[in-house]
Each structure stands twice: as C-alpha cells, then as structure tokens.
C-alpha cells in the first residue's frame, strides 16, 4: 500500500500572489488556478464563518494542509 505524504503550508509565510510549489514535486499551485489541473480540493475547514484550513491533493499524490488564512 502506498503511503500518502502530508505537508503543511502556512500561507502567512508566502510572499507575492499566494502561489507556492508543492513540497514534494515542485508543481506550482496558485490560488488563481480554478481548473484544478495541478491539485484537487479534498476538504475545507471553517472556524466560525472564517476559513481555517484547506486540504488539497497535488497531482503527485501529496496531501497539503493550507493554514494561515486571514480572518475577515
């Protein structure tokens, strides 16, 4: 059985437009990409009305937990 690698990316530590590279395969993952060609959204987690965590899966199979969303 193949083990899924899990990574955590803190968006507050990313400069620029919010794009970052997959920690495993270096595919660029951009918040502007609505096609989901590079990744698939697995789960969204909210704290109250604010987005707390977004879990995505890169096309390489890595699971990436995105944290650090700014609350409104």
C-alpha positions in Angstrom: 0.0 0.0 0.0 1.4 3.4 -1.0 1.7 6.0 1.8 0.4 9.5 1.2 2.9 12.2 2.1 1.3 15.0 4.1 2.7 18.6 4.2 1.7 21.8 6.0 2.0 25.1 4.2 1.5 28.4 6.2 0.1 31.0 3.8 1.3 33.8 6.0 4.9 32.9 5.1 4.3 33.1 1.3 5.2 36.3 -0.5 3.6 37.6 -3.7 0.3 36.4 -5.1 -0.1 33.3 -2.9 1.3 30.8 -5.3 3.7 28.1 -3.9 5.4 25.0 -5.0 4.4 21.5 -3.9 6.9 20.4 -1.3 7.3 17.1 -3.0 7.3 17.6 -6.8 7.6 21.5 -7.1 4.5 21.9 -9.2 3.3 25.5 -8.9 0.0 25.7 -7.0 -1.7 29.0 -7.5 -4.9 30.4 -5.8 -5.8 31.8 -9.2 -5.9 28.4 -10.8 -9.6 27.4 -10.9 -9.1 24.4 -13.3 -7.7 22.1 -10.6 -5.3 20.6 -13.1 -2.4 20.8 -10.6 -4.4 19.9 -7.4 -7.8 18.8 -6.1 -9.6 20.2 -3.1 -10.2 17.5 -0.6 -11.7 19.3 2.4 -12.4 22.8 3.7 -12.4 23.5 7.4 -14.0 26.6 9.0 -13.8 28.2 12.4 -17.0 30.1 12.7 -17.5 32.0 9.5 -13.8 32.1 8.6 -11.8 29.6 6.5 -9.4 27.9 8.9 -7.8 25.2 6.8 -7.9 23.9 3.2 -6.7 20.4 2.4 -5.7 19.8 -1.2 -4.0 17.0 -3.0 -1.3 17.7 -5.6 -1.3 15.8 -8.9 1.7 13.9 -7.5 -0.5 12.5 -4.7 0.9 14.6 -1.8 -1.7 15.9 0.6 -1.1 19.6 1.5 -2.8 21.3 4.5 -3.0 25.0 3.9 -3.2 27.2 7.0 -2.8 30.9 7.8 -5.9 32.3 6.1 -6.6 35.8 7.2 -9.9 36.2 9.0 -12.2 38.9 7.8 
